[in-house]
Amino acid sequence: MKKFHILLFISILITGCQSNTGSKSGQEIDKSEQSEDMAAGSDEPVSDQKVAKTEKSIAYKLAVLEKGGYVSEDDQIVKRFDNLLQQLDNKYDVNKQQIFDMTYKLKEVAKERGLKASMIKVMEGATQVNNLTYPEYLGSYLTLIEKGYNHDDAINSIKLLYGM
């Protein structure tokens, strides 16, 4: 049954990351902020008129989605997400964009099922778990919170099941 949940979650990730769930994705954040960057009375973004502005970081996008609104680019949560992305990128065979996509999808699936999942806590938990791929970890985590486990109990159970 556990493998079924993991495979189901992986298939949801693969197909669902491409669909619009009604919340802002990373690209939508970039687009909405791009329109805010337009200079008054000009067709060129402020960034084109001054210095080229870099695309918002994945950590920044995660922070905005986690907080549900504006976050300063130098906010501590952005720094924390950046650190977690680096750790997970080094630990798992997935890149930062894939980590973003899968973690955000988990949050959305949990929300659709009436559950809450903090992306920062989910990612912090992933740093403590060994012997699983990132999608397997997320599938196990989702299965456990669906069964009523709180975050800490879910992480401890995964560590017990799969080794630390």
Backbone bond lengths (Angstrom), bond angles and torsions (degrees), N, CA, C in turn:
res aa  C-N    CA-C-N  psi(-1)  N-CA   C-N-CA  omega(-1)  CA-C   N-CA-C  phi
1 M - - - 1.446 - - 1.531 110.33 -
2 K 1.347 115.75 -38.24 1.456 120.14 -179.60 1.532 110.36 -62.41
3 K 1.333 117.09 -43.28 1.469 120.38 178.98 1.518 110.58 -63.33
4 F 1.341 117.20 -35.27 1.455 120.68 177.72 1.525 110.15 -60.74
5 H 1.357 117.23 -45.67 1.460 120.87 179.78 1.526 111.48 -63.23
6 I 1.311 115.84 -39.61 1.462 119.66 179.52 1.524 110.01 -65.92
7 L 1.318 117.54 -46.44 1.467 120.92 178.69 1.525 111.17 -64.36
8 L 1.325 116.84 -38.90 1.457 120.57 177.36 1.521 110.26 -62.33
9 F 1.324 116.40 -45.36 1.456 119.74 -179.96 1.525 111.17 -63.66
10 I 1.306 117.33 -42.13 1.460 120.75 178.93 1.526 110.23 -61.62
11 S 1.332 117.22 -42.20 1.466 119.15 179.06 1.524 111.04 -67.55
12 I 1.332 117.54 -35.73 1.470 120.44 175.31 1.514 109.75 -62.91
13 L 1.323 116.60 -42.10 1.462 120.41 179.16 1.517 111.17 -61.79
14 I 1.316 116.06 -46.61 1.464 120.10 -176.30 1.516 111.22 -64.20
15 T 1.313 117.16 -45.38 1.465 119.63 -178.05 1.513 112.04 -85.84
16 G 1.314 117.40 -34.04 1.455 121.05 -173.46 1.506 115.26 -79.25
17 C 1.316 118.79 -26.46 1.454 120.43 -178.59 1.517 111.06 -66.42
18 Q 1.317 116.20 -18.22 1.453 119.77 -179.45 1.514 111.93 -92.60
19 S 1.338 117.59 -13.17 1.461 119.71 -178.50 1.512 110.31 -94.05
20 N 1.323 116.18 160.93 1.448 122.13 179.19 1.510 108.34 -93.98
21 T 1.320 117.55 122.43 1.448 121.37 -177.76 1.522 112.11 -99.00
22 G 1.300 118.08 5.91 1.452 120.69 178.89 1.512 112.89 97.05
23 S 1.302 119.46 -13.47 1.444 122.38 177.36 1.516 108.66 -101.58
24 K 1.319 114.65 166.67 1.458 118.81 -178.76 1.518 110.69 -74.11
25 S 1.311 116.27 129.68 1.453 121.00 173.25 1.522 107.40 -92.11
26 G 1.312 116.21 177.60 1.462 120.57 178.68 1.513 112.36 -59.49
27 Q 1.342 117.28 -40.46 1.456 120.17 179.97 1.518 110.79 -67.67
28 E 1.330 118.10 -37.49 1.450 120.76 179.55 1.518 110.73 -66.92
29 I 1.332 117.79 -35.09 1.456 120.90 176.49 1.518 109.43 -62.69
30 D 1.344 117.23 -46.14 1.456 120.75 178.48 1.523 111.27 -58.56
31 K 1.349 117.40 -44.67 1.457 121.33 -177.42 1.510 111.60 -66.35
32 S 1.339 118.18 -42.70 1.457 120.12 -178.60 1.519 110.70 -66.95
33 E 1.316 116.94 -36.95 1.449 119.00 178.84 1.516 111.43 -76.10
34 Q 1.326 117.04 -26.89 1.455 119.67 176.57 1.524 109.43 -64.71
35 S 1.338 117.78 -41.14 1.458 119.89 179.44 1.521 110.86 -66.23
36 E 1.344 117.81 -31.90 1.454 121.19 176.08 1.517 111.40 -69.68
37 D 1.328 117.30 -23.30 1.454 121.71 -177.77 1.525 113.03 -83.67
38 M 1.327 118.15 -3.77 1.460 120.51 -177.93 1.525 109.63 -70.06
39 A 1.292 116.29 134.81 1.456 120.94 178.42 1.526 108.89 -74.19
40 A 1.320 115.55 145.84 1.466 120.15 179.39 1.516 109.27 -61.88
41 G 1.330 116.36 128.56 1.453 121.64 177.15 1.511 114.30 73.36
42 S 1.309 118.29 16.33 1.452 120.92 -178.27 1.511 109.77 -132.46
43 D 1.328 115.47 148.74 1.454 120.14 176.55 1.521 111.53 -87.57
44 E 1.319 116.80 -8.34 1.461 120.55 -178.39 1.518 110.31 -98.34
45 P 1.316 117.14 138.41 1.457 119.24 175.32 1.523 110.71 -61.94
46 V 1.336 115.06 151.13 1.457 120.52 177.96 1.525 109.84 -53.81
47 S 1.338 116.56 -39.07 1.458 120.47 -177.22 1.533 111.52 -62.22
48 D 1.355 117.16 -32.98 1.459 119.53 178.50 1.522 111.17 -73.86
49 Q 1.321 116.92 -27.83 1.451 120.57 -178.87 1.522 111.07 -78.06
50 K 1.313 117.26 -32.23 1.464 121.13 -178.00 1.522 109.33 -104.54
51 V 1.289 116.08 -107.18 1.460 122.20 179.90 1.513 107.74 -109.10
52 A 1.317 117.12 142.79 1.467 120.31 -179.84 1.523 109.34 -58.45
53 K 1.314 115.93 125.95 1.456 121.83 -179.15 1.519 108.96 -90.34
54 T 1.320 116.69 134.83 1.453 119.67 -179.46 1.522 110.04 -79.63
55 E 1.321 115.40 156.06 1.454 121.20 176.89 1.521 108.68 -62.82
56 K 1.319 115.70 146.24 1.462 120.29 178.85 1.529 108.92 -60.38
57 S 1.307 115.59 140.83 1.459 120.10 -177.78 1.526 110.18 -72.55
58 I 1.317 114.75 159.25 1.460 120.45 176.90 1.527 109.37 -62.31
59 A 1.320 117.05 -38.12 1.463 120.74 178.38 1.525 110.82 -61.88
60 Y 1.322 117.01 -40.51 1.462 121.44 178.28 1.534 110.05 -63.92
61 K 1.319 116.75 -43.79 1.467 120.63 179.79 1.531 110.86 -61.99
62 L 1.330 116.64 -42.88 1.462 120.27 177.22 1.528 110.65 -61.21
63 A 1.320 117.08 -41.94 1.466 121.35 -179.72 1.525 111.28 -62.91
64 V 1.326 116.96 -43.58 1.463 120.92 178.78 1.529 110.23 -62.26
65 L 1.313 116.81 -44.94 1.468 120.90 179.61 1.531 111.35 -66.45
66 E 1.309 117.05 -38.03 1.462 121.40 -179.75 1.530 110.97 -66.85
67 K 1.330 115.84 -44.61 1.470 120.73 -178.34 1.526 112.32 -80.23
68 G 1.327 116.75 -21.93 1.451 120.03 179.78 1.520 114.09 81.16
69 G 1.305 117.00 20.12 1.459 120.29 179.72 1.508 111.51 176.17
70 Y 1.330 115.09 -159.84 1.458 121.67 -174.68 1.521 112.01 -58.16
71 V 1.325 114.00 138.18 1.458 122.91 174.04 1.519 106.54 -139.79
72 S 1.304 116.93 135.26 1.454 121.13 175.33 1.524 109.21 -67.22
73 E 1.323 116.17 143.96 1.469 119.33 -178.78 1.522 113.19 -64.45
74 D 1.335 117.35 -19.53 1.468 119.66 178.86 1.535 112.02 -105.16
75 D 1.322 116.63 16.23 1.463 122.40 177.43 1.532 109.43 -64.43
76 Q 1.317 116.44 150.07 1.467 121.86 -179.92 1.526 112.12 -59.83
77 I 1.334 118.39 -34.49 1.465 120.53 -178.63 1.528 110.91 -66.25
78 V 1.330 117.29 -33.41 1.467 120.61 176.78 1.526 109.11 -66.26
79 K 1.313 115.83 -42.89 1.466 120.19 178.54 1.528 111.05 -63.88
80 R 1.332 116.01 -39.44 1.464 119.71 179.59 1.527 110.77 -65.97
81 F 1.344 116.98 -44.70 1.464 119.89 177.43 1.529 110.65 -62.37
82 D 1.315 117.58 -39.56 1.464 120.54 179.38 1.524 110.33 -61.57
83 N 1.320 116.39 -43.37 1.464 121.42 178.30 1.524 110.96 -63.34
84 L 1.321 117.13 -44.43 1.463 121.19 179.49 1.517 111.49 -64.72
85 L 1.327 116.97 -42.38 1.466 120.12 177.95 1.524 110.96 -58.96
86 Q 1.316 116.61 -41.91 1.465 121.01 178.99 1.525 110.70 -63.74
87 Q 1.336 116.31 -45.72 1.475 120.07 179.32 1.531 111.64 -61.51
88 L 1.323 116.27 -45.57 1.462 120.34 -177.37 1.521 111.85 -71.38
89 D 1.325 116.69 -35.33 1.466 121.15 176.61 1.529 109.70 -61.60
90 N 1.324 116.71 -38.49 1.465 121.35 178.97 1.528 112.31 -75.78
91 K 1.318 117.11 -32.33 1.463 121.62 -174.35 1.531 113.12 -82.86
92 Y 1.312 116.97 -41.07 1.471 121.83 -174.19 1.520 110.70 -108.30
93 D 1.312 114.90 162.38 1.459 121.19 -179.88 1.537 110.49 -88.53
94 V 1.327 115.67 50.57 1.460 122.69 177.02 1.528 107.75 -139.18
95 N 1.329 115.64 152.84 1.465 118.38 178.73 1.526 110.57 -93.01
96 K 1.307 117.12 175.54 1.464 121.93 -175.31 1.524 112.27 -61.97
97 Q 1.316 117.57 -38.06 1.469 119.80 179.49 1.525 110.31 -66.16
98 Q 1.328 117.07 -40.28 1.461 120.29 177.93 1.529 110.90 -65.76
99 I 1.321 116.34 -38.93 1.470 120.65 176.50 1.525 109.22 -60.50
100 F 1.332 116.23 -46.01 1.467 121.10 177.25 1.526 110.20 -56.59
101 D 1.319 116.39 -53.14 1.468 121.53 -175.93 1.528 111.69 -59.06
102 M 1.317 116.65 -48.41 1.459 120.45 -176.67 1.527 112.09 -68.88
103 T 1.321 116.73 -40.68 1.461 120.42 -178.94 1.520 110.64 -67.68
104 Y 1.323 116.09 -43.26 1.467 120.06 178.21 1.528 110.71 -64.25
105 K 1.320 116.68 -39.67 1.460 120.19 178.92 1.526 110.41 -64.09
106 L 1.316 117.79 -40.16 1.462 120.40 176.69 1.520 109.74 -59.05
107 K 1.319 117.39 -45.00 1.470 121.51 179.50 1.525 110.37 -59.20
108 E 1.323 116.90 -42.80 1.467 121.48 -178.99 1.526 111.66 -68.91
109 V 1.320 117.45 -42.94 1.469 120.99 178.42 1.526 109.35 -62.93
110 A 1.321 117.20 -43.91 1.463 120.87 178.19 1.531 110.18 -60.54
111 K 1.308 116.71 -43.84 1.471 121.43 179.92 1.526 110.89 -61.75
112 E 1.337 116.72 -43.11 1.473 121.04 178.16 1.522 111.56 -60.85
113 R 1.310 116.36 -27.16 1.474 121.43 -177.97 1.527 111.83 -97.42
114 G 1.340 115.79 10.69 1.457 120.32 177.15 1.510 114.59 78.71
115 L 1.321 116.99 20.26 1.463 122.03 -178.98 1.530 110.07 -113.35
116 K 1.308 115.56 158.95 1.459 120.04 175.51 1.521 108.44 -110.52
117 A 1.322 114.71 138.55 1.465 120.35 176.50 1.521 107.80 -140.50
118 S 1.294 116.63 114.12 1.456 122.04 176.13 1.524 108.22 -78.31
119 M 1.324 116.33 122.62 1.465 119.18 -178.65 1.522 111.47 -62.77
120 I 1.315 117.29 -36.96 1.468 119.08 -179.10 1.533 110.13 -66.90
121 K 1.328 117.26 -39.38 1.468 119.88 178.48 1.531 110.95 -68.64
122 V 1.335 116.37 -40.09 1.472 120.20 178.66 1.528 109.78 -60.85
123 M 1.328 116.35 -44.75 1.466 120.17 -179.47 1.521 111.11 -68.77
124 E 1.334 117.79 -38.79 1.462 120.18 176.43 1.526 110.15 -61.74
125 G 1.328 116.43 -40.40 1.464 120.21 177.80 1.516 111.94 -61.72
126 A 1.326 116.46 -37.36 1.470 120.54 -179.43 1.523 112.34 -64.36
127 T 1.322 117.13 -25.42 1.465 119.71 178.77 1.528 111.34 -73.03
128 Q 1.331 116.87 -18.21 1.466 121.72 -176.50 1.528 113.50 -95.47
129 V 1.332 116.78 -7.69 1.461 121.46 -172.45 1.525 110.26 -106.21
130 N 1.319 115.43 140.86 1.464 121.46 176.25 1.530 109.87 -122.61
131 N 1.306 115.94 169.74 1.465 123.84 173.49 1.530 114.58 68.59
132 L 1.315 118.00 18.41 1.458 122.60 175.65 1.521 108.84 -134.88
133 T 1.322 115.78 153.84 1.463 119.16 169.03 1.529 106.92 -80.22
134 Y 1.316 117.40 166.58 1.464 119.94 179.36 1.538 111.04 -62.03
135 P 1.337 119.67 -45.37 1.469 118.72 176.99 1.536 112.94 -61.76
136 E 1.325 117.43 -36.72 1.461 120.10 177.63 1.530 110.71 -64.81
137 Y 1.322 115.69 -42.31 1.471 120.19 176.91 1.530 110.26 -59.10
138 L 1.337 116.65 -48.50 1.462 120.37 -178.33 1.531 111.24 -62.84
139 G 1.321 117.24 -40.56 1.463 120.80 177.59 1.516 111.91 -62.80
140 S 1.315 116.27 -42.99 1.466 120.79 178.31 1.527 110.36 -65.05
141 Y 1.316 116.26 -43.04 1.461 121.22 179.88 1.534 110.28 -60.72
142 L 1.333 116.71 -48.47 1.455 120.87 179.85 1.528 111.45 -60.74
143 T 1.313 116.89 -43.11 1.461 121.15 178.59 1.523 110.74 -58.43
144 L 1.314 116.58 -43.65 1.466 120.35 -177.11 1.529 112.40 -71.09
145 I 1.331 118.04 -40.60 1.467 117.40 179.09 1.530 110.81 -70.61
146 E 1.334 116.29 -28.19 1.468 119.07 174.04 1.523 111.26 -65.92
147 K 1.312 116.47 -30.37 1.469 121.19 179.04 1.529 111.66 -82.70
148 G 1.328 117.24 1.96 1.458 120.68 175.94 1.517 115.87 100.66
149 Y 1.328 117.36 2.88 1.464 119.95 178.23 1.527 109.25 -70.38
150 N 1.337 116.24 142.08 1.462 118.25 171.05 1.532 108.15 -81.27
151 H 1.306 117.14 174.55 1.469 121.18 -174.53 1.533 111.86 -55.71
152 D 1.331 115.96 -53.77 1.470 119.63 -176.08 1.528 112.32 -61.20
153 D 1.322 116.33 -42.02 1.470 119.63 178.90 1.524 111.40 -66.00
154 A 1.333 116.40 -36.98 1.468 119.90 178.06 1.525 110.44 -63.12
155 I 1.325 116.92 -46.48 1.473 121.04 -179.68 1.528 110.25 -63.32
156 N 1.339 116.26 -45.91 1.473 119.16 179.39 1.518 111.83 -62.22
157 S 1.311 117.72 -38.42 1.470 120.79 178.51 1.528 111.21 -66.31
158 I 1.307 116.64 -41.45 1.474 120.06 178.32 1.534 109.50 -63.36
159 K 1.324 116.37 -41.96 1.468 119.55 179.42 1.533 110.71 -64.08
160 L 1.309 117.24 -38.57 1.460 120.81 178.49 1.528 111.59 -69.03
161 L 1.323 116.07 -41.33 1.458 120.56 -178.61 1.534 112.94 -68.46
162 Y 1.317 116.25 -40.88 1.477 120.18 -171.08 1.519 113.32 -113.01
163 G 1.304 118.46 0.79 1.456 120.94 -178.99 1.511 110.65 88.38
164 M 1.280 114.17 153.65 1.463 119.93 -177.89 1.485 108.43 -88.30
